[in-house]
Amino acid sequence: MSTRKAALDLRDPALTEFWRERHLQTLTTPRPDATPHVVPVAATLDPDEPLVRVITSRTSRKARNVLAGGDGGVPVALCQVDGRRWVTVEGVATVLDDPADVRLAEQRYAQRFRVPRENPLRVVIAVRVTRVMGHLPG
């Protein structure tokens, strides 16, 4: 039995397979007072970008927290857990509202989870990955 711990590569087959499974993640964003805001999300991973996408409403607290960071974005973390297996992805998040970006994120979401409901206020929280860590027992 092999074990993959600590720093991971987004292209590690064990990691990409884990992120293809249907699991929710938590997303941690900084509130304006710098305290952490942690909520469940359904994220998709694109290891080649490297980018994680979360679809949400423009009016959600998580989107507003990211928007408050301005054009430079804000540091965030996403964590996916299943028993002893876990992966945390850290990066800088920005909000994308271009219709092409939203469509792509909706397509990725539909592939991993289900077709998302209609939402005219939908935006994408895009996380440029800077660090990946976890524990993936083989």
C-alpha positions in Angstrom: 0.0 0.0 0.0 1.5 3.3 -1.0 0.7 6.6 0.6 0.8 10.1 -0.9 1.1 12.8 1.8 1.9 16.5 2.2 2.8 18.4 -1.0 1.1 16.9 -4.1 1.2 17.5 -7.8 -2.1 18.4 -9.4 -1.3 15.9 -12.2 -0.8 13.1 -9.8 -3.2 10.3 -11.0 -4.4 9.6 -7.5 -5.3 13.3 -7.0 -7.1 13.7 -10.4 -9.0 10.5 -9.8 -10.0 11.6 -6.3 -11.3 14.9 -7.8 -13.3 13.1 -10.5 -15.3 11.4 -7.7 -18.5 13.1 -6.6 -17.5 14.8 -3.4 -18.2 18.3 -2.0 -15.5 20.6 -0.8 -15.3 23.4 1.7 -14.3 26.8 0.4 -12.6 29.2 2.9 -12.6 32.9 1.9 -11.7 35.9 4.1 -14.5 38.1 5.3 -13.9 41.9 5.3 -12.9 41.7 9.0 -10.3 39.0 8.0 -12.1 36.1 9.8 -12.6 32.9 7.7 -15.9 32.2 6.0 -16.2 28.4 5.3 -19.0 27.0 3.2 -19.6 23.7 1.3 -19.2 24.0 -2.5 -19.1 21.8 -5.5 -15.9 22.6 -7.3 -14.2 21.4 -10.4 -10.5 21.0 -11.0 -8.6 21.7 -14.2 -5.0 20.6 -13.4 -3.6 21.8 -16.6 -4.5 25.5 -16.0 -4.0 25.0 -12.8 -7.5 26.2 -11.8 -10.4 25.3 -9.6 -13.9 26.7 -10.5 -16.8 27.2 -8.2 -20.1 28.4 -9.7 -22.2 30.6 -7.4 -24.5 33.6 -7.3 -23.0 37.1 -7.5 -24.9 37.9 -4.3 -23.4 35.0 -2.3 -21.2 35.9 0.7 -18.3 33.9 -0.8 -18.5 35.8 -4.1 -18.7 39.1 -2.2 -15.7 38.2 -0.1 -13.7 37.5 -3.2 -14.9 40.6 -5.0 -13.8 42.7 -1.9 -10.2 41.7 -2.7 -10.3 43.7 -5.9 -8.6 42.8 -9.2 -5.7 41.1 -7.5 -8.0 38.6 -5.8 -7.8 37.0 -2.4 -6.1 34.0 -0.9 -8.5 31.0 -0.4 -8.5 27.3 0.3 -10.6 24.4 -0.8 -10.6 21.1 0.9 -12.1 17.8 -0.2 -12.3 15.0 2.3 -13.4 11.4 2.2 -12.5 9.4 5.2 -8.7 9.3 5.5 -8.3 10.8 2.0 -8.1 14.5 1.7 -6.7 17.2 -0.6 -6.4 20.9 0.2 -5.9 23.3 -2.7 -4.8 26.9 -1.9 -4.7 29.7 -4.4 -5.8 33.2 -5.3 -9.4 33.6 -6.2 -11.1 36.1 -8.5 -14.6 36.4 -9.7 -15.3 35.9 -13.4 -18.6 37.1 -14.9 -17.9 36.8 -18.7 -20.6 34.6 -20.2 -18.0 32.3 -21.9 -16.3 31.7 -18.5 -19.6 31.0 -16.8 -20.7 28.6 -19.6 -17.4 26.7 -19.3 -17.7 26.5 -15.5 -21.3 25.2 -15.9 -20.2 22.6 -18.4 -17.5 21.4 -16.0 -19.9 21.3 -13.1 -22.4 19.3 -15.2 -19.8 16.7 -16.0 -18.8 16.2 -12.4 -22.1 16.7 -10.6 -25.3 17.5 -12.5 -26.7 20.2 -14.8 -26.9 23.4 -12.7 -30.2 25.2 -12.3 -30.7 28.4 -14.1 -29.3 31.5 -12.4 -29.0 34.8 -14.2 -26.8 36.1 -11.4 -24.3 33.3 -11.8 -20.6 34.0 -11.6 -17.5 31.8 -11.3 -15.0 31.9 -8.4 -11.8 31.0 -10.2 -8.9 29.9 -8.0 -5.4 30.0 -9.5 -3.8 27.1 -7.6 -0.5 27.9 -5.8 -0.3 25.0 -3.4 -1.7 21.5 -3.0 -1.4 19.2 -0.1 -3.2 16.1 1.1 -3.2 12.5 2.1 -4.1 9.8 -0.5 -3.5 6.3 0.8 -3.1 4.0 -2.1 
